[in-house]
């Protein structure tokens, strides 16, 4: 019998488990469908290059055929391991733009306005290099500069300046716009996932149970109050007044709501599921950042490469990491980037760069030999919205993901502009001197029509799905501003799925902030540092 059952040990679930188990009078159970975070590829930062291939730590979702992307089914890797996607991501620490949270406040009230969330970000953060009004130094989450950035990453920053953008030391400070090296969630040269930051310090607590390899199939109810959860092999129950908290993310949380009888009534009935509460917006409002790349072969061997000539360097990197947690294995691969506008008339940045001093194709699942570099650019503020729906009433069957990428003409124009700007940066002198030849889109692809065709043929997710259990003050929203599911009692959703609108940046840090904010509202005691 538990007071809190948290489903999903990812970026939100680990924070909640830490905070809620701080009350020794409450029993907390954290349930993760995946395994413990034991793979060395998780903890060695450069290991992320192979994590997309490891089925044991990844849900390996795929979208339905995307109409505007030539009917392609896009690969959506999501973490299925302690730490969730924070254990397999590129570790980039970005909060988003202050206007994002001003928009959230309009939808969900002052609890989500910029002054409040900035306070939470600072409370969570222990920044090894940056200080001042925008940063914290005593939080549980280690944030640091990269230890050994590749020379090409610095060349990218210089090229961005040559292309007309300002250099930005801190993307989480007073101004987001510009190019620079990213800060990362690392400590002592290793990945610092939410499992390391929030679970490792509290695993000893007698009132906290952490279950791995345990998939929840539905939430159990007594009338309209959550009473527990069903797993594939057993049931767990709540103490009177207890709560179930879904922290499965933008895909799994709406799926579990629907499997539990909460969602669009007609959809549930079509799958033979008894409707507990007809909540039409469950699974709707799906937003994600669509990404396109410029890839070039280099005339030198500065990149991280796959070639016999790279072997001595790889051995040296392994030695440096084993001895001192230094060297190339501390790289998060996406070392540099920035935030720029697709059009000078825009009121704030709506494009993001991720620069990689290596070839990267198909999320790292396709090996590309030789030496090259890849510049990603994504649309930060897409207007297209998709859906998550049930493919089956069987919990083991993945849900249907229809991201509806490029569903509006505005999104097509934005990504087209982004591709042109990315090309301009790659052709600036600081990078051009390293380029042997552009591989993708390729020198023959120049017209707008040809570039749009290229986008439709190659664009991929940059791993930021949100919004499918939308939070708001209106009656149509899935959850209220404190994450409580409308129409039932004792059930919350606390993860990226409750974002009212997508963040202009990477979504890992904002998801932790969401959990921290709602833990406060639930009366969790202050964290003991």
PEGI-V299231 format. One record per residue. RES is the residue in one letter. SS is DSSP state (helix for helix, strand for strand, loop for the rest). BURIAL is + if it has 24 or more other C-alpha atoms within 12 Angstrom, else -. D_CENTER is the distance of its C-alpha to the mean C-alpha in Angstrom with 1 decimal. Layout:
RES/SS/BURIAL/D_CENTER + RES/SS/BURIAL/D_CENTER
//
This chain:
X/loop/+/32.1 + X/strand/+/29.1 + X/strand/+/28.4 + X/strand/+/24.7 + X/strand/+/22.9 + X/strand/+/19.1 + X/strand/+/17.5 + X/loop/+/14.4 + X/loop/+/14.0 + X/loop/+/10.2 + X/loop/+/8.7 + X/loop/+/11.1 + X/helix/+/13.8 + X/helix/+/14.7 + X/helix/+/15.2 + X/helix/+/17.3 + X/helix/+/19.3 + X/helix/+/20.2 + X/helix/+/21.3 + X/helix/+/23.1 + X/loop/+/24.9 + X/loop/+/26.3 + X/loop/+/28.9 + X/loop/-/31.2 + X/loop/-/32.9 + X/loop/+/29.9 + X/loop/+/28.8 + X/strand/+/25.1 + X/strand/+/23.7 + X/strand/+/20.2 + X/strand/+/19.7 + X/loop/+/17.4 + X/loop/+/18.1 + X/loop/+/17.3 + X/strand/+/19.2 + X/loop/+/19.5 + X/loop/+/17.5 + X/loop/-/20.7 + X/loop/-/19.9 + X/helix/-/20.8 + X/helix/+/18.2 + X/helix/+/15.5 + X/helix/+/17.4 + X/strand/+/18.7 + X/helix/+/16.2 + X/helix/+/17.6 + X/helix/+/17.4 + X/helix/+/13.9 + X/helix/+/16.1 + X/helix/+/17.4 + X/helix/+/14.7 + X/loop/+/14.0 + X/loop/+/17.7 + X/loop/+/17.8 + X/helix/-/18.2 + X/helix/+/18.6 + X/helix/+/15.0 + X/strand/+/13.3 + X/loop/+/13.8 + X/loop/+/14.5 + X/strand/+/14.2 + X/strand/+/16.0 + X/loop/+/16.6 + X/loop/+/20.1 + X/loop/-/22.1 + X/strand/+/20.8 + X/helix/-/24.0 + X/helix/+/23.2 + X/helix/+/21.9 + X/loop/-/25.2 + X/loop/-/24.4 + X/strand/-/21.8 + X/loop/+/19.5 + X/loop/+/16.1 + X/strand/+/14.4 + X/strand/+/11.0 + X/loop/+/10.1 + X/loop/+/8.5 + X/strand/+/9.6 + X/loop/+/13.1 + X/strand/+/14.4 + X/loop/+/14.8 + X/loop/+/11.7 + X/helix/+/9.6 + X/helix/+/6.5 + X/helix/+/7.4 + X/helix/+/10.5 + X/loop/+/9.6 + X/loop/+/7.1 + X/loop/+/9.1 + X/loop/+/9.3 + X/strand/+/9.4 + X/loop/+/10.3 + X/loop/+/10.3 + X/loop/+/11.3 + X/loop/+/12.1 + X/loop/+/15.7 + X/helix/+/18.3 + X/helix/+/19.3 + X/helix/+/16.0 + X/helix/+/17.2 + X/helix/+/20.7 + X/helix/+/19.7 + X/helix/+/18.1 + X/helix/+/21.4 + X/helix/-/23.4 + X/helix/+/21.7 + X/helix/+/21.5 + X/loop/-/23.8 + X/helix/-/24.2 + X/helix/+/22.1 + X/helix/+/19.1 + X/loop/+/20.9 + X/helix/+/20.1 + X/helix/-/22.7 + X/helix/+/21.5 + X/helix/+/17.8 + X/helix/+/18.9 + X/helix/-/21.1 + X/helix/+/18.3 + X/helix/+/16.1 + X/helix/+/19.3 + X/helix/+/20.2 + X/helix/+/17.1 + X/strand/+/17.4 + X/strand/+/19.9 + X/strand/+/20.0 + X/loop/+/22.3 + X/loop/-/23.4 + X/loop/-/22.7 + X/loop/-/24.6 + X/loop/-/26.2 + X/loop/-/25.4 + X/loop/+/21.6 + X/loop/+/20.9 + X/loop/+/21.6 + X/strand/+/23.2 + X/loop/-/23.7 + X/loop/+/20.5 + X/loop/+/19.1 + X/strand/+/15.9 + X/strand/+/17.2 + X/strand/+/16.1 + X/strand/+/18.3 + X/strand/+/19.4 + X/loop/+/19.3 + X/loop/+/22.6 + X/loop/+/23.7 + X/loop/+/22.2 + X/loop/+/23.8 + X/helix/+/26.6 + X/helix/+/25.1 + X/helix/+/22.1 + X/helix/+/24.7 + X/helix/+/26.6 + X/helix/+/23.6 + X/helix/+/23.7 + X/helix/+/27.4 + X/helix/+/27.2 + X/helix/+/24.9 + X/helix/+/27.6 + X/helix/-/30.3 + X/loop/+/28.6 + X/loop/-/28.9 + X/loop/+/25.8 + X/loop/+/26.0 + X/strand/+/24.7 + X/loop/+/22.2 + X/loop/+/22.1 + X/loop/+/19.7 + X/loop/+/16.8 + X/loop/+/16.5 + X/loop/+/20.3 + X/loop/-/22.8 + X/loop/+/21.7 + X/loop/+/18.5 + X/loop/+/20.4 + X/strand/+/21.4 + X/strand/+/20.5 + X/strand/+/20.2 + X/strand/+/18.7 + X/loop/+/15.3 + X/strand/+/15.3 + X/strand/+/13.2 + X/loop/+/12.7 + X/strand/+/15.9 + X/strand/+/19.3 + X/loop/+/22.4 + X/loop/+/20.8 + X/strand/+/18.6 + X/strand/+/14.9 + X/loop/+/14.6 + X/loop/+/12.1 + X/helix/+/12.3 + X/helix/+/15.0 + X/helix/+/17.0 + X/helix/+/16.6 + X/helix/+/17.3 + X/helix/+/18.9 + X/helix/+/21.1 + X/helix/+/23.2 + X/helix/+/24.0 + X/loop/+/24.5 + X/loop/-/28.2 + X/loop/+/28.4 + X/loop/-/30.9 + X/loop/+/29.3 + X/strand/+/25.9 + X/strand/+/25.6 + X/strand/+/22.6 + X/strand/+/22.8 + X/loop/+/21.1 + X/loop/+/21.9 + X/loop/+/22.4 + X/loop/+/21.1 + X/strand/+/21.9 + X/strand/+/23.7 + X/strand/+/24.4 + X/strand/+/25.0 + X/strand/+/28.8 + X/strand/+/30.7 + X/strand/-/34.1 + X/loop/-/35.0 + X/loop/-/32.1 + X/strand/+/30.9 + X/strand/+/28.2 + X/strand/+/30.3 + X/strand/+/28.0 + X/strand/+/26.0 + X/strand/+/27.2 + X/strand/+/25.9 + X/loop/-/27.3 + X/loop/-/30.2 + X/loop/-/30.7 + X/strand/-/30.1 + X/strand/+/29.1 + X/strand/+/30.6 + X/strand/+/30.1 + X/strand/-/32.8 + X/strand/-/34.3 + X/strand/-/32.0 + X/strand/+/28.9 + X/strand/+/25.5 + X/strand/+/22.9 + X/strand/+/19.3 + X/strand/+/16.7 + X/loop/+/13.2 + X/loop/+/12.3 + X/helix/+/9.4 + X/helix/+/9.9 + X/helix/+/12.0 + X/helix/+/13.9 + X/helix/+/14.8 + X/helix/+/16.7 + X/helix/+/18.2 + X/helix/+/19.5 + X/helix/+/20.9 + X/helix/+/22.8 + X/helix/+/24.1 + X/loop/+/25.4 + X/loop/+/27.3 + X/strand/+/25.2 + X/strand/+/24.2 + X/loop/+/26.2 + X/helix/+/29.6 + X/helix/-/30.8 + X/helix/+/27.8 + X/helix/+/28.3 + X/helix/-/32.1 + X/helix/-/31.7 + X/loop/-/30.0 + X/loop/-/32.7 + X/loop/+/30.5 + X/loop/-/32.5 + X/loop/+/31.1 + X/loop/+/30.7 + X/strand/+/29.3 + X/strand/+/28.9 + X/loop/+/25.7 + X/loop/+/25.2 + X/loop/+/21.8 + X/loop/+/20.0 + X/loop/+/17.7 + X/loop/+/18.3 + X/loop/+/16.6 + X/strand/+/13.7 + X/strand/+/12.1 + X/loop/+/9.8 + X/loop/+/10.2 + X/strand/+/12.9 + X/strand/+/13.8 + X/strand/+/17.3 + X/strand/+/18.8 + X/strand/+/22.1 + X/strand/+/23.3 + X/strand/+/26.5 + X/strand/+/28.7 + X/strand/+/29.9 + X/loop/-/33.5 + X/loop/+/32.9 + X/loop/+/31.1 + X/loop/+/28.8 + X/loop/+/25.5 + X/loop/+/24.0 + X/loop/+/26.1 + X/strand/+/27.2 + X/loop/-/31.0 + X/helix/-/33.9 + X/helix/-/34.3 + X/helix/-/30.9 + X/helix/-/32.0 + X/helix/-/33.9 + X/helix/-/30.9 + X/helix/-/28.6 + X/helix/-/31.2 + X/helix/-/31.5 + X/helix/+/27.7 + X/helix/-/27.9 + X/helix/-/30.9 + X/helix/-/29.4 + X/helix/+/26.3 + X/helix/-/28.5 + X/helix/-/31.0 + X/helix/-/29.1 + X/loop/+/25.3 + X/loop/+/25.8 + X/loop/+/25.7 + X/helix/+/23.6 + X/helix/+/21.8 + X/helix/+/20.0 + X/loop/+/18.3 + X/loop/+/14.5 + X/loop/+/15.8 + X/strand/+/13.9 + X/strand/+/16.3 + X/strand/+/17.1 + X/strand/+/16.2 + X/strand/+/16.8 + X/strand/+/17.0 + X/strand/+/20.1 + X/loop/+/21.8 + X/loop/+/22.6 + X/loop/-/26.0 + X/loop/-/27.8 + X/loop/-/28.5 + X/loop/-/25.0 + X/loop/-/24.8 + X/loop/+/21.5 + X/loop/+/19.1 + X/loop/+/17.4 + X/strand/+/16.4 + X/strand/+/14.2 + X/strand/+/15.4 + X/strand/+/14.0 + X/strand/+/17.2 + X/strand/+/17.8 + X/loop/+/21.3 + X/loop/+/21.5 + X/loop/+/21.6 + X/loop/+/18.5 + X/loop/+/19.1 + X/helix/+/17.5 + X/helix/+/14.4 + X/helix/+/17.0 + X/loop/-/18.8 + X/loop/-/21.8 + X/loop/-/23.9 + X/loop/+/25.3 + X/loop/-/28.2 + X/strand/+/29.3 + X/loop/+/27.9 + X/strand/+/25.7 + X/strand/+/22.9 + X/strand/+/20.1 + X/strand/+/18.8 + X/strand/+/15.8 + X/strand/+/15.9 + X/strand/+/13.8 + X/strand/+/14.9 + X/loop/+/13.0 + X/loop/+/15.2 + X/loop/+/16.0 + X/loop/+/18.8 + X/loop/+/18.4 + X/loop/+/17.3 + X/strand/+/17.1 + X/strand/+/17.6 + X/strand/+/16.9 + X/strand/+/20.4 + X/loop/+/22.2 + X/loop/-/23.7 + X/loop/-/25.8 + X/loop/+/26.8 + X/loop/-/26.3 + X/loop/+/23.2 + X/loop/-/23.0 + X/loop/-/22.5 + X/loop/+/19.0 + X/loop/+/18.7 + X/strand/+/19.3 + X/strand/+/16.4 + X/strand/+/17.9 + X/loop/+/15.4 + X/loop/+/18.6 + X/loop/+/17.4 + X/loop/+/20.0 + X/loop/-/21.8 + X/loop/-/23.3 + X/helix/-/25.5 + X/helix/-/23.8 + X/helix/+/20.5 + X/helix/+/22.7 + X/helix/+/24.5 + X/helix/+/21.4 + X/helix/+/19.9 + X/helix/+/23.5 + X/helix/+/24.0 + X/helix/+/20.9 + X/helix/+/22.2 + X/helix/+/25.6 + X/helix/+/24.3 + X/helix/+/22.3 + X/helix/+/25.6 + X/helix/+/27.5 + X/helix/+/25.5 + X/helix/+/26.0 + X/loop/+/29.7 + X/loop/+/30.2 + X/helix/-/32.7 + X/helix/+/30.5 + X/helix/+/28.5 + X/helix/+/31.3 + X/loop/-/33.6 + X/loop/+/31.3 + X/strand/+/30.9 + X/strand/-/33.1 + X/strand/+/32.0 + X/strand/+/29.2 + X/strand/+/28.1 + X/strand/+/25.7 + X/loop/+/26.3 + X/loop/-/29.7 + X/loop/-/32.7 + X/loop/-/34.2 + X/loop/-/31.3 + X/loop/-/32.3 + X/loop/-/33.0 + X/helix/-/30.6 + X/helix/-/31.2 + X/helix/-/30.6 + X/helix/+/27.3 + X/helix/+/26.1 + X/helix/-/27.3 + X/helix/+/25.2 + X/helix/+/22.1 + X/helix/+/22.9 + X/helix/+/23.6 + X/helix/+/20.6 + X/loop/+/17.6 + X/strand/+/14.3 + X/strand/+/10.7 + X/loop/+/8.4 + X/loop/+/5.5 + X/loop/+/4.6 + X/loop/+/7.2 + X/strand/+/8.7 + X/loop/+/12.3 + X/loop/+/14.2 + X/loop/+/15.9 + X/loop/+/16.7 + X/strand/+/18.0 + X/loop/+/21.3 + X/loop/+/24.9 + X/loop/-/26.3 + X/loop/-/27.7 + X/loop/+/25.7 + X/loop/+/22.3 + X/loop/+/20.9 + X/strand/+/20.5 + X/loop/+/22.4 + X/loop/+/21.1 + X/loop/+/21.1 + X/loop/+/19.1 + X/strand/+/22.3 + X/strand/+/22.6 + X/loop/+/25.5 + X/loop/+/28.7 + X/loop/+/28.4 + X/strand/+/28.6 + X/loop/+/26.9 + X/strand/+/23.5 + X/strand/+/20.3 + X/strand/+/16.7 + X/loop/+/14.3 + X/loop/+/10.6 + X/helix/+/8.3 + X/helix/+/11.0 + X/helix/+/13.5 + X/loop/+/12.4 + X/loop/+/15.6 + X/loop/+/14.2 + X/loop/+/11.1 + X/loop/+/10.4 + X/loop/+/11.9 + X/loop/+/9.4 + X/loop/+/6.0 + X/loop/+/4.4 + X/helix/+/4.6 + X/helix/+/8.3 + X/helix/+/9.0 + X/helix/+/8.1 + X/helix/+/10.5 + X/helix/+/12.8 + X/helix/+/13.1 + X/helix/+/14.3 + X/helix/+/16.6 + X/helix/+/18.0 + X/helix/+/18.9 + X/helix/+/20.2 + X/helix/+/22.6 + X/helix/-/23.7 + X/loop/+/24.4 + X/loop/-/26.7 + X/loop/+/25.0 + X/loop/-/27.1 + X/loop/-/26.0 + X/loop/+/24.3 + X/loop/-/26.9 + X/loop/-/26.0
//
